[in-house]
Amino acid sequence: MAEKANHHFIPQLYLRNFSAGRDRRKAKVFCFDQSTNKTFETLVRNVGSRRHFFRINVEGLDPNHVEDGMAEIEGEIAPLLEEVIATRSFLSHKHFSAVMTLMGNVAVRNPRFRSMLEDLHVKMANGMMRAVLQDKERFRDSIKQARDNGAPIRDDISYEDMKSFIDRGEFNIAIDQTYLINLELDAVPTCVEQLARRVWSFASAPAGSTFATCDDPVILAWADGENRGPYSPGFGLPNTVVLFPIAPELALVGLFAKQPANREFRRDQVTELNTSVAKNTAKQIYARDGEFELHTRSEPYTRGKDLPSALGRQRARAKADG
């Protein structure tokens, strides 16, 4: 059997809802890539993925065990999500759970969250090493404890040599991918639980307007729109809102407050949500076509297909002003 190398952190079942075609094998989306400032149309299977992103190294388990397991779950979610979109409602608890599960996995099992976990552990490891090297006695106690626990530490490494090595910073700390994947899997149920506590409303786009999505499409923000720093609030915090586009004409809005089960968005509200999608993008925005609208810093109601030129003008103006 051929090895599965292209692992999708944005499920294809989700992105197909933003495809213009109905053929699953040939489903395509419009894409704007922030890193290249280019737009193009591509097959769904070509985006929202990374090579071996969910590959694990556990004795007795296939390296694709996690990827295969998620594929089974997504197979169960797909028809339920289609029915939710068609009826603009949660027809049953099973439908509700399916969408919450999809959101929880997309919110946690992605490159941005993985990078955050990795950075946190690297900082912790650096801090622990420097704490151990505060003095010789602490260093000797740590070495003894490590050896007692079976660590094969050489006898010819002195405190001075180790301190000099750490102070120079000429090393890299690698966090095991299997360990990070395990942390992600542990975080998903908590995220799903907090999402399920919210009151959800289906927001419909008016004729002529469409929602876009991206490679990190579960948007968590303060409900009042205020900027409280670079870090996102937690999914369980009050006074926050979760936005999640699920089709070109439909998005979900989740609050810890009463709200109508369905609402009709105006053009400006759709554009604001698309702008939030763009701000939450790690690299790529996806849509059915390039007609969706969002605000840039200097040009309101910019169409997706016009983003490269609009952002080029924005950079030119900033350069001239600076």
LINZIFEN-V18035 format. One record per residue. RES is the residue in one letter. SS is DSSP state (alpha for helix, beta for strand, coil for the rest). Layout:
res=RES ss=SS
res=RES ss=SS
This chain:
res=M ss=coil
res=A ss=coil
res=E ss=coil
res=K ss=coil
res=A ss=coil
res=N ss=beta
res=H ss=beta
res=H ss=beta
res=F ss=coil
res=I ss=coil
res=P ss=coil
res=Q ss=alpha
res=L ss=alpha
res=Y ss=alpha
res=L ss=alpha
res=R ss=alpha
res=N ss=alpha
res=F ss=alpha
res=S ss=coil
res=A ss=coil
res=G ss=coil
res=R ss=coil
res=D ss=coil
res=R ss=alpha
res=R ss=alpha
res=K ss=alpha
res=A ss=coil
res=K ss=beta
res=V ss=beta
res=F ss=beta
res=C ss=beta
res=F ss=beta
res=D ss=beta
res=Q ss=coil
res=S ss=coil
res=T ss=coil
res=N ss=coil
res=K ss=beta
res=T ss=beta
res=F ss=beta
res=E ss=beta
res=T ss=beta
res=L ss=beta
res=V ss=alpha
res=R ss=alpha
res=N ss=alpha
res=V ss=coil
res=G ss=coil
res=S ss=beta
res=R ss=beta
res=R ss=beta
res=H ss=coil
res=F ss=coil
res=F ss=coil
res=R ss=coil
res=I ss=coil
res=N ss=coil
res=V ss=coil
res=E ss=coil
res=G ss=coil
res=L ss=coil
res=D ss=coil
res=P ss=coil
res=N ss=coil
res=H ss=alpha
res=V ss=alpha
res=E ss=alpha
res=D ss=alpha
res=G ss=alpha
res=M ss=alpha
res=A ss=alpha
res=E ss=alpha
res=I ss=alpha
res=E ss=alpha
res=G ss=alpha
res=E ss=alpha
res=I ss=alpha
res=A ss=alpha
res=P ss=alpha
res=L ss=alpha
res=L ss=alpha
res=E ss=alpha
res=E ss=alpha
res=V ss=alpha
res=I ss=alpha
res=A ss=alpha
res=T ss=alpha
res=R ss=coil
res=S ss=coil
res=F ss=coil
res=L ss=coil
res=S ss=coil
res=H ss=alpha
res=K ss=alpha
res=H ss=alpha
res=F ss=alpha
res=S ss=alpha
res=A ss=alpha
res=V ss=alpha
res=M ss=alpha
res=T ss=alpha
res=L ss=alpha
res=M ss=alpha
res=G ss=alpha
res=N ss=alpha
res=V ss=alpha
res=A ss=alpha
res=V ss=alpha
res=R ss=coil
res=N ss=coil
res=P ss=alpha
res=R ss=alpha
res=F ss=alpha
res=R ss=alpha
res=S ss=alpha
res=M ss=alpha
res=L ss=alpha
res=E ss=alpha
res=D ss=alpha
res=L ss=alpha
res=H ss=alpha
res=V ss=alpha
res=K ss=alpha
res=M ss=alpha
res=A ss=alpha
res=N ss=alpha
res=G ss=alpha
res=M ss=alpha
res=M ss=alpha
res=R ss=alpha
res=A ss=alpha
res=V ss=alpha
res=L ss=coil
res=Q ss=coil
res=D ss=coil
res=K ss=alpha
res=E ss=alpha
res=R ss=alpha
res=F ss=alpha
res=R ss=alpha
res=D ss=alpha
res=S ss=alpha
res=I ss=alpha
res=K ss=alpha
res=Q ss=alpha
res=A ss=alpha
res=R ss=alpha
res=D ss=alpha
res=N ss=coil
res=G ss=coil
res=A ss=coil
res=P ss=coil
res=I ss=coil
res=R ss=coil
res=D ss=coil
res=D ss=coil
res=I ss=coil
res=S ss=coil
res=Y ss=alpha
res=E ss=alpha
res=D ss=alpha
res=M ss=alpha
res=K ss=alpha
res=S ss=alpha
res=F ss=alpha
res=I ss=alpha
res=D ss=alpha
res=R ss=alpha
res=G ss=coil
res=E ss=coil
res=F ss=coil
res=N ss=coil
res=I ss=coil
res=A ss=coil
res=I ss=coil
res=D ss=coil
res=Q ss=alpha
res=T ss=alpha
res=Y ss=alpha
res=L ss=alpha
res=I ss=alpha
res=N ss=alpha
res=L ss=alpha
res=E ss=alpha
res=L ss=alpha
res=D ss=alpha
res=A ss=alpha
res=V ss=alpha
res=P ss=alpha
res=T ss=alpha
res=C ss=alpha
res=V ss=alpha
res=E ss=alpha
res=Q ss=alpha
res=L ss=alpha
res=A ss=alpha
res=R ss=coil
res=R ss=coil
res=V ss=beta
res=W ss=beta
res=S ss=beta
res=F ss=beta
res=A ss=beta
res=S ss=beta
res=A ss=coil
res=P ss=coil
res=A ss=coil
res=G ss=coil
res=S ss=coil
res=T ss=coil
res=F ss=coil
res=A ss=coil
res=T ss=beta
res=C ss=beta
res=D ss=coil
res=D ss=coil
res=P ss=coil
res=V ss=coil
res=I ss=beta
res=L ss=beta
res=A ss=beta
res=W ss=beta
res=A ss=coil
res=D ss=coil
res=G ss=coil
res=E ss=coil
res=N ss=coil
res=R ss=coil
res=G ss=coil
res=P ss=coil
res=Y ss=coil
res=S ss=coil
res=P ss=coil
res=G ss=coil
res=F ss=coil
res=G ss=coil
res=L ss=coil
res=P ss=coil
res=N ss=coil
res=T ss=beta
res=V ss=beta
res=V ss=beta
res=L ss=beta
res=F ss=beta
res=P ss=beta
res=I ss=beta
res=A ss=beta
res=P ss=coil
res=E ss=coil
res=L ss=beta
res=A ss=beta
res=L ss=beta
res=V ss=beta
res=G ss=beta
res=L ss=beta
res=F ss=coil
res=A ss=coil
res=K ss=coil
res=Q ss=coil
res=P ss=coil
res=A ss=coil
res=N ss=beta
res=R ss=beta
res=E ss=beta
res=F ss=coil
res=R ss=coil
res=R ss=alpha
res=D ss=alpha
res=Q ss=alpha
res=V ss=alpha
res=T ss=alpha
res=E ss=alpha
res=L ss=alpha
res=N ss=alpha
res=T ss=alpha
res=S ss=alpha
res=V ss=alpha
res=A ss=alpha
res=K ss=alpha
res=N ss=alpha
res=T ss=coil
res=A ss=coil
res=K ss=coil
res=Q ss=beta
res=I ss=beta
res=Y ss=beta
res=A ss=beta
res=R ss=coil
res=D ss=coil
res=G ss=coil
res=E ss=coil
res=F ss=coil
res=E ss=beta
res=L ss=beta
res=H ss=coil
res=T ss=coil
res=R ss=coil
res=S ss=coil
res=E ss=coil
res=P ss=coil
res=Y ss=coil
res=T ss=beta
res=R ss=beta
res=G ss=alpha
res=K ss=alpha
res=D ss=alpha
res=L ss=alpha
res=P ss=alpha
res=S ss=alpha
res=A ss=alpha
res=L ss=alpha
res=G ss=alpha
res=R ss=alpha
res=Q ss=alpha
res=R ss=alpha
res=A ss=alpha
res=R ss=alpha
res=A ss=alpha
res=K ss=alpha
res=A ss=alpha
res=D ss=alpha
res=G ss=coil
